[in-house]
Amino acid sequence: MTYKELTGFDLLSAGSTADETTDQPWLVRWDLATDVERLVLDTLPATMDFWTSGSTGPSQCWRRTREQLWAEAGLLADLLADDRPTAVVSFAPPRHVYGMLASVLVPARLGLPVWYRPRYFGAMPPQELVDPDGSTVRLDRWAVVAVPWTFSILSRHLPWVRAADRVSILHSSAMVPASAGDLLAELDPGQARIVEIFGSTEAGGVATREWDSSDPPWQLFADVDLVTTPDPDGEDGDTEVPLVIRSPRLAHRPGAEAPATWQLDDFVEPIDERRYRFAGRRSRLVKVNGRRINLDLLQESLRTRLRCADLAFLPVTDATSGEHLDLLVVPEPGQPLTMTEVHTAVSQLEVRPRQVHLVDRIDRSETGKLRRLQPPLTSGTGADS
């Protein structure tokens, strides 16, 4: 893999959807740029359009101003600043708002060289850089802009990761996969940390936390306020409420003004005015036999028990039992997977799917979110649980 060196102006003026921006590897030396804020605000268009992933409905366009984007990039950069990174490697495509922020604008804010890597296979960035005056700079503290499969890539390049004094991983857009814990277990204590961002295309960044297995609470960004109302569909004793926020960074639809507040597709358990625990995405919370199930947590539990390339639980409507689950499993290439192996792993879960299907692929967005419409089931592989 060859990283094409671009100037900051080249990157900003190409736009977030250009092939050279999103589909090709590149390097930008923000550490050599001057008056970066003026360059960003003069080069970006007044507004930029981003599209939702289509995981909870038809993909829709949401518009954000360049000032909103620059301000949010500052909030994200602050999360990494104490780790004193010397370089950035990013896996998040700039066509999405998270990628535009973290792959493009956060390195600009920090004044760091950034390598963008859009492919699973290929070389990692060098750990030394030669400046124009001929001096060599050691890149020993890395910020990593991650999407879910980034952790698998880093595990494939453990010598590169272990050579760093510090690795700060910024993650957004989906649940942190089990492979993240596996990666941290391979490194020295304190060598790496994972900083999570909670947000959406419509709302931007809402809250943050440092990830660990204890599921710590989320802390709102300083410019975000929590506005919660009881769930109209909830039952007595339910503690989850819809996540409603107020923020100056809310996006707007073309031709409309930004809303005063926004309700995300998530349920939370408020702890106080500034913190909450995540209960689950509306589209990924289902009730099966009277029990509320978080499909993302169920999915991660199964991943620790079943060797496969990918898997996903889908909510389905059952004529007899109402809402139920189907399970899609993608076998690893060249590694046969039997239905017996799948059912053995599934039998250890708190709830079992109605049907299991072996499929060739699972339709996900570039940032890992499950899309509503899935590929056709592989013929003859469905089996009742």
C-alpha positions in Angstrom: 0.0 0.0 0.0 1.4 3.4 -1.0 0.2 6.5 0.8 -0.1 9.5 -1.5 1.1 12.7 0.1 -1.4 15.5 -0.1 -1.3 19.0 1.2 -4.0 20.2 3.6 -5.5 22.3 0.8 -5.6 19.3 -1.5 -7.5 17.2 1.0 -10.0 19.9 2.0 -10.7 21.1 -1.5 -11.2 17.6 -2.9 -14.3 17.1 -0.8 -15.4 14.3 1.5 -16.7 12.0 -1.2 -14.0 12.2 -3.8 -12.2 8.9 -4.6 -8.8 10.3 -3.7 -10.2 11.3 -0.3 -12.2 8.2 0.7 -11.0 5.2 -1.3 -7.3 5.8 -1.7 -4.6 5.9 1.1 -3.1 9.3 1.7 -0.8 11.2 4.0 -1.1 14.8 5.1 1.7 16.7 7.0 -0.5 18.9 9.1 2.7 19.3 11.3 4.2 21.4 8.5 1.1 23.6 7.8 0.7 27.1 9.0 -2.4 29.0 10.1 -4.4 25.8 9.9 -7.7 27.2 11.2 -7.7 29.9 8.5 -6.9 27.3 5.9 -9.8 25.0 7.0 -12.4 27.7 7.3 -11.4 29.3 4.0 -11.3 26.0 2.0 -14.3 24.1 3.3 -17.7 25.0 1.9 -20.0 26.9 4.2 -22.0 23.7 4.7 -21.3 20.0 4.2 -23.8 17.2 3.6 -23.6 13.9 5.3 -25.9 10.9 5.0 -27.2 8.6 7.7 -26.1 4.9 7.4 -29.6 3.5 6.7 -29.4 1.2 9.7 -32.7 2.5 11.1 -34.5 3.7 8.0 -33.9 5.2 4.6 -30.6 7.1 4.3 -31.2 10.8 4.8 -29.1 13.9 4.2 -28.1 16.1 7.1 -26.2 19.4 6.7 -23.6 20.9 9.1 -21.7 24.2 8.9 -17.9 24.2 8.7 -17.9 26.1 12.0 -19.8 23.3 13.7 -17.4 20.8 12.3 -14.3 22.7 13.4 -15.7 23.2 16.9 -16.5 19.5 17.2 -13.0 18.6 16.0 -11.6 20.7 18.8 -13.7 18.7 21.4 -12.4 15.4 19.9 -8.8 16.7 19.8 -9.0 17.6 23.5 -9.7 13.9 24.3 -6.4 12.9 22.8 -4.2 15.9 23.8 -3.1 14.6 27.2 -1.6 11.5 25.6 0.6 13.8 23.5 0.3 11.9 20.2 3.0 12.4 17.6 1.1 11.1 14.6 -2.4 9.8 13.6 -3.5 6.7 11.5 -7.1 6.7 10.5 -9.5 4.0 9.2 -12.7 6.1 9.2 -13.8 7.3 5.7 -14.3 11.0 5.4 -17.6 10.7 3.6 -19.2 10.1 7.0 -19.3 12.9 9.6 -17.2 10.9 12.1 -14.5 10.3 9.4 -14.5 13.9 8.3 -14.1 15.0 11.9 -11.6 12.4 13.1 -9.6 11.6 10.0 -9.4 15.1 8.6 -10.0 17.8 11.1 -8.8 16.3 14.4 -5.2 15.8 13.0 -5.4 19.4 11.6 -6.4 20.6 15.1 -3.5 18.7 16.7 -1.0 19.7 14.0 0.0 16.1 13.4 0.9 14.0 10.3 -2.0 11.7 9.5 -2.1 8.5 7.4 -5.5 7.4 6.1 -5.8 3.7 5.4 -9.1 2.6 3.7 -8.2 -1.1 3.2 -8.0 -4.1 5.5 -4.7 -5.4 4.0 -1.5 -3.3 3.5 1.3 -1.7 5.3 1.0 0.4 8.4 2.6 3.9 8.4 6.3 4.2 9.1 7.5 4.8 12.7 9.9 7.5 11.6 9.4 10.6 9.4 12.0 12.7 7.6 11.4 16.4 7.9 12.2 18.8 5.0 15.5 19.8 6.7 16.6 16.2 6.6 16.1 15.5 10.3 14.4 12.3 11.4 11.4 12.4 13.8 10.5 9.2 15.7 6.7 8.6 15.8 6.3 6.9 19.1 2.9 8.0 20.3 0.0 7.2 18.0 -3.6 8.3 17.8 -5.7 5.7 16.0 -9.1 6.7 14.5 -10.9 3.4 14.6 -13.9 1.6 13.1 -15.0 -1.8 14.5 -12.6 -3.9 12.3 -9.6 -1.7 13.2 -8.9 -3.7 16.3 -8.5 -6.8 14.1 -6.1 -5.0 11.8 -4.0 -3.8 14.8 -3.9 -7.3 16.1 -2.4 -8.4 12.7 0.3 -5.8 13.2 1.2 -6.3 16.8 4.9 -5.6 16.4 4.0 -2.2 15.0 1.6 -1.5 17.9 4.1 -2.8 20.5 6.8 -0.5 19.2 4.8 2.5 20.2 5.2 4.1 23.6 1.5 5.0 23.7 -1.5 4.2 21.5 -4.7 6.2 21.9 -7.6 4.7 20.0 -10.6 6.9 19.2 -13.7 4.8 18.4 -17.3 5.8 17.4 -20.3 4.7 15.4 -20.8 1.2 16.9 -20.3 -1.0 20.0 -16.6 -1.7 20.7 -16.1 -5.3 19.5 -14.7 -8.1 21.7 -11.5 -7.9 19.6 -10.7 -4.6 21.4 -10.2 -6.4 24.7 -8.1 -9.1 23.0 -5.8 -6.4 21.6 -5.4 -4.6 24.9 -4.6 -7.9 26.6 -1.6 -8.3 24.1 -0.1 -5.0 25.1 1.7 -3.7 28.2 -0.6 -2.3 31.0 -1.2 1.3 30.3 0.3 1.2 26.8 -3.0 1.8 25.1 -6.5 3.1 25.8 -9.7 3.3 24.0 -11.7 6.6 24.0 -15.3 6.1 22.8 -17.6 8.8 21.2 -21.3 8.5 21.4 -23.2 10.4 18.7 -25.0 10.3 15.3 -25.0 12.0 12.0 -27.9 14.3 13.1 -26.6 15.1 16.6 -22.8 15.0 16.2 -20.8 14.0 19.2 -23.0 13.7 22.3 -20.9 12.0 25.0 -17.6 10.3 25.7 -16.0 7.7 28.0 -12.8 5.7 28.3 -13.7 2.1 27.5 -13.2 -0.8 29.8 -15.1 -4.0 30.5 -17.0 -2.6 33.5 -19.2 -0.5 31.1 -18.5 2.9 32.7 -21.1 5.7 32.3 -21.0 8.2 29.4 -20.1 11.9 30.1 -21.8 14.6 28.0 -19.6 16.9 26.0 -19.4 20.4 27.6 -21.8 22.0 25.1 -24.4 19.2 25.2 -27.4 19.1 27.7 -29.5 16.1 28.5 -33.2 16.5 27.9 -35.1 13.4 28.7 -38.8 12.4 28.8 -40.4 9.2 29.9 -40.8 6.5 27.3 -44.4 6.5 26.2 -44.2 2.9 25.3 -42.4 1.9 28.5 -43.8 -0.2 31.3 -44.0 0.6 35.0 -40.5 0.2 36.5 -38.6 0.8 33.3 -35.6 3.0 33.9 -34.7 3.6 30.3 -35.7 6.8 28.6 -35.2 8.1 25.1 -32.0 10.0 24.6 -32.9 13.6 23.9 -30.2 16.4 23.8 -29.7 20.1 23.2 -26.5 21.2 21.4 -25.3 24.0 19.3 -23.8 21.4 16.9 -27.1 19.8 15.8 -27.3 19.3 12.0 -30.2 20.5 9.9 -32.0 19.1 6.9 -31.4 21.0 3.6 -33.8 24.0 3.4 -34.7 23.8 7.1 -33.3 25.2 10.3 -31.5 23.2 13.0 -33.9 21.8 15.6 -33.8 23.1 19.1 -33.4 19.5 20.5 -32.9 16.1 19.0 -34.0 12.6 20.0 -31.6 9.9 19.1 -32.4 6.4 18.2 -31.2 5.3 21.7 -32.4 4.5 25.2 -30.4 5.5 28.2 -30.5 5.3 32.0 -29.7 8.8 33.3 -27.3 8.9 36.4 -27.4 12.7 36.8 -27.6 15.8 34.6 -24.3 15.1 32.9 -24.0 11.2 32.8 -25.9 8.2 31.6 -25.6 4.6 30.9 -26.5 3.3 27.5 -29.4 0.8 27.4 -29.5 0.1 23.7 -30.5 1.4 20.3 -34.2 1.5 19.7 -33.8 -0.7 16.6 -31.6 -3.2 18.6 -33.8 -3.5 21.7 -36.5 -6.2 21.5 -38.8 -8.0 23.8 -38.8 -11.8 23.5 -41.2 -13.7 25.8 -41.6 -10.6 27.9 -37.8 -10.0 28.3 -36.1 -6.9 26.9 -33.0 -8.0 25.0 -30.1 -5.8 23.7 -29.2 -7.5 20.4 -25.8 -5.8 20.3 -24.8 -7.3 23.7 -26.2 -10.7 22.7 -24.2 -10.5 19.5 -20.9 -9.8 21.3 -21.6 -12.6 23.7 -22.0 -15.0 20.8 -18.8 -13.7 19.1 -16.8 -15.0 22.1 -18.2 -18.5 21.6 -18.3 -18.9 17.9 -15.5 -18.7 15.3 -16.8 -16.9 12.2 -16.2 -13.9 9.9 -19.3 -12.0 11.0 -22.7 -12.5 12.7 -25.8 -10.5 13.4 -29.1 -10.9 15.2 -32.1 -9.6 13.4 -35.5 -8.8 15.0 -38.4 -10.5 13.2 -42.1 -10.7 13.7 -43.4 -14.2 14.6 -47.1 -15.0 14.1 -47.2 -17.1 17.3 -44.8 -15.5 19.7 -44.7 -11.9 18.4 -41.2 -10.4 18.1 -38.4 -12.9 17.9 -34.9 -13.2 16.5 -33.1 -14.7 13.5 -29.4 -15.2 13.5 -27.1 -14.6 10.4 -23.6 -16.2 10.5 -20.9 -15.7 7.9 -18.3 -18.5 8.0 -14.6 -17.6 7.8 -13.1 -18.1 4.3 -11.8 -21.6 3.8 -13.0 -22.6 7.3 -16.1 -24.9 7.2 -18.7 -24.1 9.8 -21.5 -26.6 10.6 -24.9 -25.9 11.9 -24.1 -28.1 14.9 -21.2 -25.8 15.9 -23.5 -22.8 15.6 -26.3 -24.4 17.7 -23.8 -25.5 20.3 -22.6 -21.9 20.7 -26.1 -20.5 20.6 -27.3 -22.9 23.4 -25.2 -21.0 25.9 -27.0 -17.7 25.3 -29.8 -16.3 27.5 -32.1 -16.4 24.5 -32.1 -18.5 21.4 -32.9 -17.3 17.8 -36.0 -18.7 16.0 -33.9 -19.6 13.0 -30.2 -19.7 12.1 -28.9 -18.9 8.6 -25.4 -19.3 7.1 -24.9 -16.4 4.7 -22.2 -15.2 2.4 -22.1 -11.7 3.9 -24.0 -9.3 6.2 -24.9 -5.9 4.8 -23.2 -3.2 7.0 -22.3 0.4 6.6 -18.7 1.4 6.2 -18.5 2.1 9.9 -19.9 -1.3 10.9 -23.6 -0.5 11.5 -26.1 -3.2 10.5 -28.3 -2.2 7.6 -32.0 -3.0 7.7 -32.1 -4.8 4.3 -29.9 -7.9 4.3 -28.6 -10.0 1.4 -30.8 -13.0 0.4 -30.3 -16.1 2.7 -28.0 -18.7 1.3 -30.2 -21.4 -0.2 -30.8 -24.5 2.0 -28.9 -23.3 5.1 -31.7 -22.2 7.3 -32.5 -24.4 10.3 -34.9 -24.1 13.2 -33.2 -23.6 16.6 
